[in-house]
Amino acid sequence: MNGSDDALPVNAAGVDNAAALTRYYRWHARLYDATRWSFLFGRTALIRATAQWSEPPRSILDIGCGTGDNLLRLARQFPDAAVTGLDLSADMLARARRKLDRRQIRATLLHQRYERPLSGEPIFDLIVFSYCLSMINPGWRQALEAALQDLRPGGRLAVVDFDETRFPAFQRWMAINHVRMDGHLRPWLNAHCQPLLHQPGSAYGGLWRYFQFIGQKRDE
């Protein structure tokens, strides 16, 4: 089932969503690394897959970087790249900064929502969304459109996220935890990017499905 948020007042509702997520992660930041491994599947595989193409990225943006695990993976995989992480939770970013500093890894961290391009010119070769878009409701479409504007020609968009579930009770439970799980992301990604990788996955015997996607910015 493919949902739409076209009719929603994105600006007002997006502010409410951002405030709710900020409150949510004020507490969950302390538990994030200890718990998320058990259900945020495919994150490491997605980062590995971004290295399959010959020319490594020079500039990388990780949206919803959280506590910084993907920033560490990206910095190690692409040691010559400039890495930037963005998140709306100051609590998550504080943990990310401590991780990076302990390992002496340089990265720029931005504390803000992602609803418009960061620059007037495309400056990134790779933009990553890891279990982020399904929690931006409404506003996920704005974030993806901003990412395409921030990508240089030929740049790549890498996404791993929840897809859908056939169990209404589980879908309602995930919605309580700010996650939209109705298959709304894949159609947009396939329509607006040139797909390079689309890898579906199933968790816990089919309780839910997730996906990994890498797409190249289409020529304008």
C-alpha positions as CSV (number, residue, x, y, z in Angstrom):
1,M,0.0,0.0,0.0
2,N,1.4,3.4,-1.0
3,G,0.5,6.3,1.1
4,S,0.7,10.0,0.4
5,D,1.1,13.1,2.6
6,D,0.4,15.6,-0.2
7,A,-2.7,17.0,1.6
8,L,-1.0,17.6,4.9
9,P,0.2,21.0,6.0
10,V,3.9,20.1,5.8
11,N,5.3,23.2,7.6
12,A,3.1,23.1,10.7
13,A,2.9,19.3,10.9
14,G,6.6,19.0,10.2
15,V,7.4,21.3,13.2
16,D,5.1,19.1,15.4
17,N,6.8,16.0,14.1
18,A,10.3,17.4,14.7
19,A,9.3,18.4,18.3
20,A,7.9,14.9,19.0
21,L,11.0,13.2,17.6
22,T,13.3,15.5,19.7
23,R,11.4,14.5,22.8
24,Y,11.5,10.9,21.8
25,Y,15.2,10.8,21.3
26,R,16.0,12.8,24.5
27,W,15.3,9.5,26.3
28,H,16.0,6.9,23.6
29,A,19.5,8.3,22.9
30,R,20.7,6.6,26.0
31,L,19.4,3.2,24.8
32,Y,19.9,3.6,21.1
33,D,23.2,1.7,20.6
34,A,22.2,-1.0,23.0
35,T,18.9,-1.8,21.3
36,R,18.7,-0.8,17.7
37,W,21.0,-3.6,16.4
38,S,18.0,-5.9,17.0
39,F,15.7,-4.3,14.4
40,L,17.5,-1.8,12.3
41,F,18.8,-4.3,9.7
42,G,20.8,-3.6,6.7
43,R,22.7,-0.5,7.8
44,T,26.3,-2.0,7.6
45,A,25.5,-3.7,4.3
46,L,24.2,-0.5,2.8
47,I,27.4,1.4,3.6
48,R,29.5,-1.5,2.2
49,A,27.4,-1.4,-1.0
50,T,28.2,2.3,-1.6
51,A,31.8,1.3,-2.3
52,Q,31.0,-0.9,-5.3
53,W,31.4,1.9,-7.8
54,S,34.9,2.9,-9.1
55,E,35.0,6.6,-8.1
56,P,34.9,7.1,-4.3
57,P,32.8,10.1,-3.0
58,R,34.6,13.3,-2.1
59,S,31.8,14.7,0.1
60,I,29.2,12.7,2.0
61,L,26.1,13.7,3.9
62,D,24.5,11.4,6.5
63,I,20.9,12.5,7.2
64,G,19.6,11.4,10.6
65,C,23.1,10.4,11.6
66,G,22.0,9.6,15.2
67,T,24.7,8.4,17.5
68,G,27.2,8.3,14.6
69,D,27.7,4.6,13.7
70,N,27.3,5.3,10.0
71,L,29.6,8.3,10.2
72,L,32.3,6.0,11.6
73,R,31.7,3.4,8.8
74,L,31.7,6.1,6.1
75,A,34.8,7.8,7.4
76,R,36.7,4.4,7.5
77,Q,35.5,3.3,4.1
78,F,36.2,6.7,2.5
79,P,39.1,8.1,4.4
80,D,39.7,11.0,2.0
81,A,36.1,12.2,1.9
82,A,34.6,15.1,3.9
83,V,31.9,13.6,6.0
84,T,28.9,15.6,7.4
85,G,26.2,14.3,9.8
86,L,22.9,16.0,10.3
87,D,20.3,15.3,13.0
88,L,17.5,17.2,14.8
89,S,18.3,15.6,18.2
90,A,21.0,17.3,20.2
91,D,21.2,14.3,22.5
92,M,22.0,12.0,19.6
93,L,24.6,14.3,18.2
94,A,26.3,14.7,21.5
95,R,26.8,10.9,21.6
96,A,28.0,11.0,17.9
97,R,30.6,13.7,18.8
98,R,32.0,11.6,21.6
99,K,32.3,8.6,19.4
100,L,34.1,10.5,16.7
101,D,36.4,12.3,19.1
102,R,37.4,9.0,20.8
103,R,38.5,7.6,17.5
104,Q,40.0,10.9,16.3
105,I,37.7,11.0,13.3
106,R,36.9,14.4,11.8
107,A,33.4,15.1,10.7
108,T,31.1,18.1,10.6
109,L,27.9,17.7,12.7
110,L,24.8,19.8,12.0
111,H,21.9,20.2,14.5
112,Q,18.9,21.0,12.3
113,R,15.9,19.7,10.3
114,Y,16.5,18.7,6.7
115,E,13.8,20.3,4.7
116,R,15.7,22.4,2.1
117,P,19.1,22.1,0.4
118,L,22.1,22.9,2.6
119,S,23.7,25.0,-0.2
120,G,22.8,26.9,-3.2
121,E,25.0,24.6,-5.3
122,P,25.1,20.8,-5.2
123,I,28.0,19.8,-3.0
124,F,27.7,16.1,-2.1
125,D,28.6,13.0,-4.0
126,L,26.8,10.6,-1.6
127,I,23.8,11.3,0.7
128,V,22.7,8.6,3.1
129,F,19.3,8.1,4.8
130,S,19.4,5.3,7.4
131,Y,16.1,4.5,9.1
132,C,15.3,8.2,9.0
133,L,12.7,8.8,6.2
134,S,10.1,6.6,7.7
135,M,10.1,8.9,10.8
136,I,9.7,12.2,8.9
137,N,6.0,12.5,8.7
138,P,5.1,14.6,6.9
139,G,8.2,16.0,5.2
140,W,9.9,12.9,3.9
141,R,9.3,14.0,0.3
142,Q,10.8,17.4,1.1
143,A,13.9,15.8,2.5
144,L,14.3,13.6,-0.6
145,E,13.8,16.6,-2.9
146,A,16.4,18.6,-0.9
147,A,18.8,15.6,-1.2
148,L,18.5,15.5,-5.0
149,Q,19.3,19.2,-5.1
150,D,22.3,18.8,-2.8
151,L,23.7,16.0,-4.9
152,R,26.2,16.7,-7.6
153,P,25.5,15.4,-11.1
154,G,26.0,11.6,-11.0
155,G,25.8,11.7,-7.2
156,R,24.2,8.8,-5.3
157,L,21.4,8.5,-2.8
158,A,21.6,5.5,-0.4
159,V,18.6,4.6,1.7
160,V,17.9,1.8,4.2
161,D,14.6,1.9,5.9
162,F,11.4,0.1,7.0
163,D,9.1,-0.8,4.1
164,E,5.8,-2.3,5.1
165,T,4.1,-4.9,7.3
166,R,1.0,-7.1,6.7
167,F,0.0,-6.9,10.4
168,P,-2.2,-3.9,11.2
169,A,-1.5,-4.2,14.9
170,F,2.3,-4.0,14.4
171,Q,1.8,-1.1,12.0
172,R,-0.1,0.8,14.7
173,W,2.6,0.0,17.2
174,M,5.3,1.4,15.0
175,A,3.2,4.5,14.3
176,I,3.2,5.1,18.1
177,N,7.0,5.1,17.8
178,H,6.8,7.7,15.0
179,V,7.5,5.1,12.2
180,R,5.3,5.1,9.0
181,M,5.3,1.6,7.5
182,D,3.1,1.5,4.5
183,G,5.5,1.1,1.5
184,H,5.4,4.8,0.6
185,L,9.2,5.3,0.0
186,R,10.2,2.8,-2.7
187,P,7.9,4.1,-5.4
188,W,9.3,7.7,-5.0
189,L,12.9,6.5,-5.0
190,N,12.4,4.4,-8.1
191,A,10.6,7.2,-9.9
192,H,13.1,10.0,-9.1
193,C,16.5,8.1,-9.2
194,Q,18.2,5.7,-11.5
195,P,18.2,2.6,-9.4
196,L,21.6,0.9,-9.0
197,L,20.7,-1.4,-6.0
198,H,17.3,-2.4,-4.6
199,Q,17.6,-5.1,-2.0
200,P,14.5,-6.1,-0.1
201,G,14.7,-7.8,3.3
202,S,12.4,-9.6,5.7
203,A,12.6,-9.5,9.5
204,Y,11.5,-12.0,12.1
205,G,9.7,-14.4,9.9
206,G,7.9,-11.7,7.9
207,L,6.7,-9.5,10.7
208,W,7.9,-6.6,8.6
209,R,9.9,-5.9,5.4
210,Y,12.7,-3.4,5.0
211,F,14.8,-2.4,2.0
212,Q,18.2,-1.1,0.8
213,F,18.3,1.3,-2.1
214,I,21.1,3.1,-4.0
215,G,20.1,5.3,-6.8
216,Q,22.0,7.8,-9.0
217,K,20.8,11.3,-9.6
218,R,19.1,11.5,-13.0
219,D,20.4,14.0,-15.5
220,E,18.4,17.2,-15.5
